[in-house]
Amino acid sequence: MQTTVLRNAAVFRADRAATWASALVIRGDRIVAVGGEAEVRPFLAGADEVVDLAGRLVTPGFVDAHVHPVQGGLERVRCDLTAGETAEEYAAAVASYAARTDAPWILGGGWSMAAFPGGTPDRALLDELVPDRPVYLPNRDHHSAWVNTRALDLAGIDRSTPDPEDGRIERDAAGHPTGLLHEGAMALVERLVPADTAADHAAGLREAQAHLHSLGITGWQDAMVHHLAEDSLHRAYLAAQAEGWLTARVAGALWWERSDHDVAAQVARLVARRTEAEQAAATVPGGGRYTLPHVKVMQDGVIETGTAAMLEPYHDRCGGHGDNSGISFLEPALLREAVTALDAAGFGVHFHALGDRAVRDVLDAVAAARAANGTADRRHHLAHLQVVHPDDLPRFRALEVAANAQALWACHEPQMDDLTIPVLGPERTGQQYPFGGLHRDGATLVMGSDWPVSTPDPWPAIHTAVTRTDALAPAGTPALGPEQGIPLGVALAAYTAGSAWVTRLDDRIGALTPGLEADVVVHDRNPFESGDPGRTTVLRTYVAGELVHHV
């Protein structure tokens, strides 16, 4: 049984008392000692490896509480636009990828709205690059897709095509589609895209798992587990677990089909998938790595496209009030019915709630479920929380609902400054990402990345959570609502112990405590002393004592 001693370190235990240590011992798959030299001395003689860390930080494994890893992995191996920042860089990447593949569709994504005037790319550029094959490229937040004329023609989208109820087709002054599709309108083309196969999902998951482990992430909540098709993400996780190569701990959030209003029948299908996962895990030594504790309910869109659900209308870009208040994907009565049924069935609900009306409607639905079913340890949580009305901040604690923060977005950057703030106005701009207010009011904080929407690296997100600035921003860039920053230790605990709790892994991981499984990360510095959390990198990642990444 392998024994590893990490000594002369800054060990952030992430325990309830927020204590520190200087040494830690891993034996087999467990943490067997944490403390100082006295605690680790009995293990030194028989240790297989003793590592002097010279004061570097050791933490529990990060748990990403909101991520789309298979999607992110597939984008990395397809037309990956995430490294680009300009239209010219995207054009070069599309041209290069199209030249080296004979695939019938050009797929991938990851472009930034801020690279285009008004956040709206045009099909003309894609037509120049790929005139003969359809192109379908979601942007970074995956709430819009950029397509070429060939894709529009195949889908039969023209100036007479009406907008779907849950989406919008971007049009020019004459009413012709420009090649940009928002929310539900994406499905008009996406339904024609060749379905990902089991082999595609396996390749994406392998790529994602290696990448996430390299960033210290030992577990995650997959925020959109489709489960109905034979080649679904659910099947991909079951297969990876059965084949023995799923090293990460995965808590899936099954997808709620908002177009299906037969709540009882849909809940029954979700329970069946959860049971299937439980039965599969029972056949794996140690209980398996894949669970289904949650259901994902997407209540609204995003602010940049005017689809996030707001209490008051958006401003127009000239500073005046418009008449658009966004889209609620589930009407309040249906939302309450669905959440009450899911709660009664034992599911936690993972909500996409970005606008202040969506946040309020979701909190009202949780309150209705508690009134109908009584209180229970469901671990409901709201992701994104871009705009929260101040009156709703205390309700998180009162309703025992966690705030699932994607903290990297809480800063001044081109999309925020050019596309978001102008349509929010000054009052709502100050209500964005209120992590500090939630923390001060006693709310439970957990953290995730939403990769591939943004980088899955926890440290830049932690930097922004603390400073409300981008770690790579030029000197002098102002903080976005500095009063909403949180202490470094709070942010780090949210990304480890908090996210382990919300994914129901806290009985196994999330803290560096003897007896828990050894999900441990060694970092290249101690940002509590160096003051540069955004530049911190990972040297080693252990999952249940197995070294899954090292440099």
Residue, then its C-alpha position, 0 to 999 in steps of 0.5 A: m500500500q503506497t504511503t506518501v508524506l507531504r511535509n513543510a507545507a501550508v495545508f488548508r484543511a477546509d474543515r469546519a473550524a478552518t484550521w491549518a496544518s503543515a504536513l499530511v500523510i496519504r496511505g492507500d486511498r485515505i488520508v491517515a494523518v494531518g498535522g505537524e512533524a509529530e503527526v507524520r513522524p511515525f510514517l516517515a520510515g516506511a514511506d514510499e515517498v516523502v515530499d518537502l513542499a517548501g511552504r507550498l499550498v496543499t488543499p482538498g481536490f477542487v470540485d467544480a459544481h457546474v461544468h459541462p465536461v464532455q462538451g468542453g472536451l469535444e470542443r477541445v478536439r474540434c473547432d476550438l475557438t476558446a483561445g481566440e479574442t478577435a474575429e480575425e483569430y476566429a476566422a483563422a481557426v475556422a479556416s484551419y479546422a475546415a482545411r484539415t477535416d472532411a467532416p460533413w459539418i464544421l462543429g466546435g465553438g467557444w467564440s466571444m460576443a465581444a469580438f463582434p460589433g454589438g455582439t452579433p457575428d454575421r453568416a457572411l464571414l463563415d460563408e467565405l470560409v466554408p461555403d460548401r458545408p454547414v457550420y454550427l458554432p455555439n458561443r462561449d456561454h452556449h446560449s447563442a450559435w453562429v451558423n452559415t448560409r448553408a446551415l440556414d438553408l438546410a434548416g429552412i430558416d428565412r425571413s418568414t420563419p417565426d421566432p420560437e417561443d423560447g428563442r430568437i433569430e437575429r435579423d438584419a434591417a430587412g428581416h433576413p436571418t444574419g446567422l446568429l440564433h439565440e436560445g431555443a432558436m439554436a435548436l432549429v439548426e442543432r436538430l440537423v447536426p449529426a448526433d454525437t456517438a458513444a465514441d464521441h462522448a468517450a473521447g470528449l470525457r477522456e480529454a476533459q478528465a485529463h484537462l480537469h485533473s491537471l487543474g486540481i479538479t477531482g470531481w464535478q457536477d455535470a450540469m446537463v446530463h441528457h439521458l433519453a438517447e442510447d448514446s447519451l451522456h448518462r450512458a457515457y458515464l456508466a460506460a466509463q465507470a464500468e470500464g474502470w477509467l472514470t477517475a473523477r467523481v461525477a454527480g450528474a444533474l439530469w436535464w429537465e425537458r421544459s417542453d414536457h408538461d407531464v410533470a409526473a411522467q417526467v419525474a418517473r423517468l428521472v427516478a428510473r435513471r437515478t435508480e439505474a445509476e445507483q445499481a451500476a455503482a453498487t457493482v463497482p468496488g468502493g461504490g462507483r464514481y457516478t451518481l445522479p443526485h440532482v435535476k437541472v432546471m433552466q429558468d432563463g437565458v442570458i443578459e447579453t441577448g436579452t433572454a435573462a428574466m428580469l423584474e424590470p425591462y432592459h434598457d436600450r443601448c441609448g440609455g432608455h427603457g425598452d419593453n423586453s424583460g427576458i424569457s421565463f422558460l417555465e411559467p411560475a405555476l409550472l415551475r412550482e409544480a415541477v420543483t415540488a414533484l422533484d423535491a418529493a422524489g428526493f432530488g436536489v434541483h440545480f437551477h439556471a437562474l441568471g436574471d432577478r425575476a428568474v431568481r425570485d421565481v425559483l426561490d418561490a418554487v423552493a418555498a412552495a416545495r417546502a410548504a408541500n413536502g416539509t424540509a429535507d436535506r435536498r441541497h437545492h442550488l441556484a447557479h449563475l446569479q448574475v442579478v439578484h434583487p437585494d430583497d431576495l438575498p436573505r431568502f437563500r439562508a432562510l430556504e437553505v438554498a445554496a448559491n452556486a457561483q461562477a465567480l470568473w464573470a464578476c469583473h470588468e471585461p469587454q462583454m461586461d462593459d460593452l454588452t451587459i452594463p448598457v442594458l442593465g443600467p447603474e442600479r442593476t449593475g450594482q446588484q450583479y454577482p452579490f457573493g459578498g452579500l450572500h456570504r455576509d447573510g449566511a448563505t452556503l456558497v459553492m463554486g463552479s466554472d461552467w466550462p466550456v463557457s469559461t476556463p475551468d481553472p479554479w484559481p482565476a475564478i477564485h482571484t475574481a471572487v476575492t478582488r472582483t477583477d480579472a487576474l489578467a486585466p491591465a493594472g488600474t482596471p476597477a473592481l466590479g462592485p468591490e463590496q461583493g468580494i469574499p475572503l480568499g479562504v471563503a472562496l477556496a472553501a466554496y470550491t472544495a468543501g462547499s462544492a463537495w457538499v452540494t454534490r453529496l460527496d462530503d462524506r468522502i471528500g472535500a476536507l483534509t481530515p483523517g479517514l476521508e478519501a485522499d483527494v489532494v492537490v499540491h499547488d506551486r505557491n501559497p497565494f495567502e502569502s504571495g497575494d496572487p491567487g490568479r497565477t497559482t498553478v497545480l503541481r500534483t493531483y491525487v484522487a483517492g490516493e492515486l496520482v492522476h496529474h503531476v509536473 
